[in-house]
């Protein structure tokens, strides 16, 4: 896992490689000022850090079944005496967590 400084260095290089960059002001196309480039580097560095640290949360949320479907899985696991690691609900949740681990 990259440090915040490493991610910021990557972001700086990406913005430098993307030059020239433009913005629209009062219906006029203008190249970024030095301050705009500096802010773009900060914003991209912060985005990369947040994605690394917290991206797993959104990935998990998108992968989880609806609450209704999870409750149905639990109902059938209980009915089949599989309210342990052999149950379908546990296996589904375990796969999602394994596929989208928390950063350490």
NUKOLKOL-500889 format. One record per atom (N, C-alpha, C): residue in one letter; residue number from 1; atom name; x, y, z. Coordinates in steps of 0.1 Angstrom, whole numbers. Each point is the difference from the previous one (the first is absolute). Example, Ala and Ser with C-alpha at 12.3 -4.5 7.8 and 13.67 -1.06 7.14 Angstrom:
% NUKOLKOL-500889
  residu  num  atome     px     py     pz
       a    1      N    132    -57     78
       a    1     CA     -9     12      0
       a    1      C      9     12      0
       s    2      N     -4     11     -7
       s    2     CA      9     11      0
       s    2      C     -8     11      8
//
This chain:
% NUKOLKOL-500889
  residu  num  atome     px     py     pz
       x    1      N      8    -12      0
       x    1     CA     -8     12      0
       x    1      C      9     12      0
       x    2      N     -4     10     -8
       x    2     CA      8     12     -2
       x    2      C     -2     10     12
       x    3      N     10      8      3
       x    3     CA     -2     10     10
       x    3      C     -7     12     -6
       x    4      N     -4      9      8
       x    4     CA     -7     12     -5
       x    4      C     10      8     -9
       x    5      N     13      1      4
       x    5     CA     10      7     -7
       x    5      C      2     -7    -14
       x    6      N      1    -13      0
       x    6     CA      1     -7    -13
       x    6      C    -11      3     -9
       x    7      N    -12      0      5
       x    7     CA    -12      2     -8
       x    7      C      0     15     -5
       x    8      N      5      9      8
       x    8     CA      0     14     -4
       x    8      C     10      2    -11
       x    9      N     12     -7      1
       x    9     CA     10      0    -11
       x    9      C     -6     -5    -13
       x   10      N     -8    -11      1
       x   10     CA     -6     -5    -12
       x   10      C    -10     10     -6
       x   11      N     -8      6      9
       x   11     CA     -9     10     -5
       x   11      C      7     12     -6
       x   12      N     11      5      6
       x   12     CA      7     11     -6
       x   12      C      5     -4    -14
       x   13      N      5    -12     -2
       x   13     CA      5     -4    -13
       x   13      C    -11     -1    -10
       x   14      N    -11     -5      4
       x   14     CA    -12     -1     -9
       x   14      C     -5     14     -5
       x   15      N      0      9      9
       x   15     CA     -5     14     -3
       x   15      C     11      6    -10
       x   16      N     12     -2      3
       x   16     CA     11      6     -8
       x   16      C     -1     -7    -14
       x   17      N     -2    -12     -1
       x   17     CA     -1     -7    -13
       x   17      C    -13      4     -8
       x   18      N    -10      5      7
       x   18     CA    -13      4     -6
       x   18      C      1     14     -5
       x   19      N     10      7      3
       x   19     CA      1     14     -5
       x   19      C      0      1    -15
       x   20      N     -6     10     -6
       x   20     CA     -7     11      6
       x   20      C    -15     -5      4
       x   21      N     -5      6     10
       x   21     CA    -13     -3      4
       x   21      C     -8     14      0
       x   22      N    -13     -1     -3
       x   22     CA     -8     12     -2
       x   22      C    -12      0      9
       x   23      N     -5     12      2
       x   23     CA    -12      3      7
       x   23      C     -9      9     -8
       x   24      N    -13      0      3
       x   24     CA     -9      9     -7
       x   24      C     -4     11     10
       x   25      N      3     13     -4
       x   25     CA     -4     11      9
       x   25      C     -7     10     -9
       x   26      N    -12      4      4
       x   26     CA     -8     10     -7
       x   26      C      0     -4    -15
       x   27      N     -3    -12     -3
       x   27     CA     -1     -5    -14
       x   27      C     14      1     -8
       x   28      N     11      1      7
       x   28     CA     13      1     -6
       x   28      C      9    -11      5
       x   29      N      7     -6     -9
       x   29     CA      8    -12      3
       x   29      C     14      6      4
       x   30      N      4     -3     12
       x   30     CA     13      5      6
       x   30      C      8    -11      5
       x   31      N     13      1     -2
       x   31     CA      9    -10      6
       x   31      C      1      2     15
       x   32      N      1    -11      7
       x   32     CA      2      0     14
       x   32      C     11     10      4
       x   33      N     -2      7     11
       x   33     CA     11      8      6
       x   33      C      8     -9      8
       x   34      N     12      5      5
       x   34     CA      8     -8      9
       x   34      C     -8     -5     13
       x   35      N     -8     10      5
       x   35     CA     -8     -4     11
       x   35      C    -10    -11     -3
       x   36      N     -6      1    -12
       x   36     CA     -9    -11     -4
       x   36      C      7    -13     -1
       x   37      N     12      0     -6
       x   37     CA      7    -13     -1
       x   37      C      4     -5     14
       x   38      N      4      9      9
       x   38     CA      3     -4     14
       x   38      C    -12     -6      7
       x   39      N    -12      6     -2
       x   39     CA    -12     -5      6
       x   39      C     -4    -14     -6
       x   40      N      2     -1    -13
       x   40     CA     -4    -13     -7
       x   40      C      9    -11      5
       x   41      N     13      3      3
       x   41     CA      9    -10      6
       x   41      C     -5     -4     14
       x   42      N     -3      9      8
       x   42     CA     -5     -2     13
       x   42      C    -13     -9      0
       x   43      N     -9      4     -9
       x   43     CA    -13     -7     -1
       x   43      C      2    -14     -4
       x   44      N      8     -2    -11
       x   44     CA      3    -14     -5
       x   44      C      7     -8     11
       x   45      N     10      6      7
       x   45     CA      6     -8     11
       x   45      C     -9     -4     11
       x   46      N     -9      9      4
       x   46     CA    -10     -3     10
       x   46      C    -10    -11     -5
       x   47      N     -4      1    -13
       x   47     CA     -9    -10     -5
       x   47      C      7    -14      0
       x   48      N     13     -1     -4
       x   48     CA      7    -12     -1
       x   48      C      1     -6     15
       x   49      N      3      8      9
       x   49     CA      1     -4     14
       x   49      C    -13     -6      5
       x   50      N    -11      8     -2
       x   50     CA    -13     -4      5
       x   50      C     -5    -13     -7
       x   51      N      3     -1    -13
       x   51     CA     -4    -12     -7
       x   51      C      8    -12      5
       x   52      N     13      1      3
       x   52     CA      7    -11      6
       x   52      C     -5     -3     14
       x   53      N     -3     10      8
       x   53     CA     -3     -3     14
       x   53      C    -15     -4      1
       x   54      N     -9      5     -8
       x   54     CA    -14     -2      2
       x   54      C     -7     -6    -12
       x   55      N      7     -3    -11
       x   55     CA     -7     -5    -12
       x   55      C     -6    -13      2
       x   56      N      5     -8      9
       x   56     CA     -5    -14      3
       x   56      C    -15      1      5
       x   57      N     -3     11      7
       x   57     CA    -14      2      5
       x   57      C    -10      0    -11
       x   58      N      2      9    -10
       x   58     CA     -9      1    -11
       x   58      C      0    -14     -8
       x   59      N     11     -6     -2
       x   59     CA      1    -12     -7
       x   59      C     -9    -11      7
       x   60      N      2      0     13
       x   60     CA     -8    -10      8
       x   60      C    -15      3     -1
       x   61      N     -4     13      2
       x   61     CA    -14      4     -1
       x   61      C     -6     -4    -13
       x   62      N      7      1    -11
       x   62     CA     -5     -3    -13
       x   62      C     -1    -15     -2
       x   63      N      8     -8      7
       x   63     CA      0    -14     -1
       x   63      C    -10     -7      9
       x   64      N     -3      6     11
       x   64     CA    -10     -7      9
       x   64      C    -13     -1     -6
       x   65      N     -7    -11      3
       x   65     CA    -14     -2     -4
       x   65      C     -8     10      8
       x   66      N    -13      1     -5
       x   66     CA     -9      9      8
       x   66      C     -2     -7     14
       x   67      N     -5      8      9
       x   67     CA     -3     -5     13
       x   67      C    -10    -11      0
       x   68      N    -10      2     -9
       x   68     CA    -10    -10     -1
       x   68      C      5    -14     -5
       x   69      N      9      1    -10
       x   69     CA      6    -13     -4
       x   69      C     10     -6     10
       x   70      N      7      9      8
       x   70     CA      8     -6     10
       x   70      C     -8     -6     11
       x   71      N    -12      6      4
       x   71     CA     -8     -6     10
       x   71      C     -6    -13     -5
       x   72      N     -3     -1    -13
       x   72     CA     -5    -13     -6
       x   72      C     11    -10      1
       x   73      N     13      3     -3
       x   73     CA     11     -9      1
       x   73      C      1     -5     15
       x   74      N     -1      9      9
       x   74     CA      1     -3     14
       x   74      C    -12    -10      4
       x   75      N    -12      3     -4
       x   75     CA    -11     -8      3
       x   75      C      2    -14     -5
       x   76      N      5     -2    -12
       x   76     CA      2    -13     -5
       x   76      C     12     -7      6
       x   77      N     10      8      4
       x   77     CA     12     -6      7
       x   77      C     -5     -5     14
       x   78      N     -8      7      7
       x   78     CA     -6     -4     13
       x   78      C     -8    -12     -2
       x   79      N     -9      0    -10
       x   79     CA     -9    -12     -3
       x   79      C      8    -12     -3
       x   80      N     12      1     -6
       x   80     CA      8    -11     -4
       x   80      C     11     -3     10
       x   81      N     -1      6     12
       x   81     CA     10     -1     11
       x   81      C     14      3     -5
       x   82      N      1     11     -8
       x   82     CA     13      4     -5
       x   82      C      3     15      4
       x   83      N     -2      3     13
       x   83     CA      3     13      5
       x   83      C     14      0      5
       x   84      N      9     -4     -9
       x   84     CA     14      0      3
       x   84      C      8      3    -13
       x   85      N     12     -4     -1
       x   85     CA      8      4    -11
       x   85      C     -3     -9    -13
       x   86      N     -9     -9      1
       x   86     CA     -5     -8    -11
       x   86      C    -12      6     -7
       x   87      N     -6     10      7
       x   87     CA    -12      6     -5
       x   87      C      2      9    -13
       x   88      N    -10      2     -8
       x   88     CA      1      8    -12
       x   88      C      3     15      3
       x   89      N     -7      5     11
       x   89     CA      2     14      3
       x   89      C     14      2      4
       x   90      N      6     -8      9
       x   90     CA     13      2      4
       x   90      C     10     -1    -11
       x   91      N     -2     -9     -9
       x   91     CA      9     -2    -12
       x   91      C      0     12     -9
       x   92      N    -12      6     -2
       x   92     CA     -2     11     -9
       x   92      C      7     13      6
       x   93      N     -2      2     13
       x   93     CA      6     11      7
       x   93      C     15     -1      1
       x   94      N      5    -12      3
       x   94     CA     14     -3      0
       x   94      C      7      3    -13
       x   95      N     -7     -4    -11
       x   95     CA      6      3    -13
       x   95      C      1     14     -3
       x   96      N    -10      8      3
       x   96     CA      0     14     -2
       x   96      C     11      7      8
       x   97      N      1     -4     13
       x   97     CA     11      6      8
       x   97      C     14     -5     -4
       x   98      N      1    -12     -5
       x   98     CA     13     -4     -5
       x   98      C      4      7    -13
       x   99      N    -10      2     -9
       x   99     CA      2      7    -12
       x   99      C      3     15      1
       x  100      N     -5      6     12
       x  100     CA      2     14      2
       x  100      C      5      2     14
       x  101      N     13     -3      3
       x  101     CA      5      1     13
       x  101      C      2     14      5
       x  102      N     -1      2     13
       x  102     CA      4     13      6
       x  102      C     15      2     -1
       x  103      N      4     12     -3
       x  103     CA     15      2      0
       x  103      C      5      0     14
       x  104      N     13     -5      1
       x  104     CA      6     -1     13
       x  104      C      9     12      3
//
